[in-house]
Amino acid sequence: MEAKAKKILIIVGPTAVGKSATALWIAQKYSGEIISCDSMQVYRGFDIGTDKPSEEVRKSVPHHLVDILDPEEQFSAADFAHRAVELAEKIMAKGHLPIVVGGTGLYHKALVEGLFPGPGRDQTLRQKLRQEAEELGLSYLYQKLKEVDPEYAQKVTPKDSVRIIRALEVYHLTGKPISEHFRQTASPVQNKGFILHQIGLKLKREELYRRIEERVDRMFAQGIVEEVRNLLARGVSEQATPFKGLGYRQVLRYIKGEISLEEAIRLTKLETRHYAKRQMTWFKKSPGIIWFEAEDREVIEKYIVENLIR
């Protein structure tokens, strides 16, 4: 008997576009389980500002990678990709559809494209290369890049100092051209034989911004200020990663008396709009995503049925 194809659905888009509601609807209708691709929902206690799914929702459909870490713990994009693939395998083994949903761009990239396996930064070497660029001209470094990695040199412009210096840094540290490192970058899900189906949700800007404002008002009405006070009272450090999240950093400033409550709300709305814009820019550059109007469930369902259910 022919083995069943391993399929995985990934839903991306800007904050407040309706990713979670769409994922929940698909999961309920087609026996799916949700893997959160959200770098803040992994932390326990940070519920209101991350728009975490309620207990009721989580009972109706299994949600994974939610509430798995204490606030001071670290969780990298590579950690996410590794855990997400493991979970997708287990969900598939139960005959269910794995649905990865969320807007954390680097997590998504780590899962579908893989992460660059080259070396980390070497500040001493980098400074030496910058100095050479200043003294001898960037064209000198670009010529060196053409000698050691002509393939990559064709992909960057002679004025792209950041990429030229990084490529030479990688070559000096490893003895291998950066183009070779990129070829070794592999998608964790595709390595495991999964067929990726990616959908992006979009809305007209005015509607998206209206939803963002509504969500922020709801966060403050539901008690994000009290949530932050309770977290601080429990001894969670202000330096903890989730306190850098939207809403939380503004509330911290309010609690410390740096800004008014009204200003905290205004700034949260403003910075969330900016974040949504950055998310759209990021995901538009990501290959393989098919875009749908967030409200067009009929068209989305047709795609799901034709590509993932049959």
C-alpha positions, 0 to 999 in steps of 0.5 A: 500500500502506498504510504500517505504523503506527509503534509504540513500546513503553515499559516502566516501573516501580520498580527491581528489579521486572523491567523489563529481563528483561521487555524482553529476553524481548519483544525476543527473541520479537518482534524488538525492540531496547532503548532504555535509559531509565536516567540512570546506565547511559549512563555508561561504567565504572559497571556493577555499581551500575547493573545494566547488561546484560551483554555476552552480553545485549547481543549477543543483543539490541541495547541503545541509550543504554548506555555512551555517555558518560564520567562527567564528561559531562552528559546531560539529559532533553531529550538523552535524548528527542531521541536516543531518538526518533532511535533509534526511527526507525532501529529501525523502519526495520529492521522491528524493535520499539523498546522503551524500558525504564527507571525514570528518571521525568524521562527518561520524561516528556520522551519521552512528554509533552515538557518545559515550553518556558518560561523558566528561573528568575529568582531576582531576580523570584522573590524580589520575588514572594515579598516581595509575598506576605509583605507583601500576602498570597498572595491578592493574587498569586492575584488577579493570576494570575486577571487574567493567566491565568484558565485556569491560576488555575482549576487551582491553589488560592489557597494554592499559593504555588509554582505561583502564583509560578512562573506569574507569573514565567513571565508577567513573563518572556515576556509569555505566560500559563503555560497557553499555554506548557503547550499548546506542550509536545508529546511528541517521540514523538507529534510523529514519528507514533509510537503509544505503548503503555506498560506498567507493572510492579508487585509486592507491596511485600514481594516488591519489597523482597525483590528490592531487598535481593537486588540490593544484596547481589549488587552488593556480592558482585560487587565494587562497592567494587572498581569504585569504587576503580578509577574513582577510581584512573582519575581520575574525580572524586567529583563526577561525576554517576554517583557520586550514584547509589544504591550509589555514593554509599554506597560512596564514604562507606565508602571515605572511612572515614565509615561501615562496609561493613555500614552502606553496604549497609544504607543502600543497601538503605534508600535504594533502597526509598525510591527505588522508592516515589518511582518508583511515585508518579511513574509512577502519576501519568503518563497512559497507562500500563497496569499489569501484575503483573510475573510475569504474562507470559501477560497481558503477552504477550496485550497485546503481541500484540494491540496491537503485533504484529498 
